[in-house]
Amino acid sequence: MRQKNKKKSDFRALQVWYAALLLAVPVSAFAQASPFNTGATSLLSFALTIATPIAALIVIGLAVAASVGKISWGWVIGAILGIAAIFGAPQIVAWIRGLFGV
């Protein structure tokens, strides 16, 4: 009788161990970084590195052109707002995601 209880308790311990293992598997899956998120972050940092000097040159060129009367100041203001939207895209996306609770 004692041997039977020991086998039953060993089997119960094995069941508990397997249950704990199965519960830990999804946790390890969530610990990995998303490849899409990693790629998108890398692309964003690369694009901002390239866009920074180009944006500065565009603003200077448009301001000079508007100063001498070749284009409207509305174009300059529109370009500055567009550049601000490009460089502020991560913050804008985070703000919109916060609005919808995503």
Secondary structure, 3 states (H helix, E strand, C coil): CHHHHHHHHHHHHHHHHHHHHHHHHHHHHHCCCCHHHHHHHHHHHHHHHHHHHHHHHHHHHHHHHHHCCCCCHHHHHHHHHHHHHHHCHHHHHHHHHHHHCC
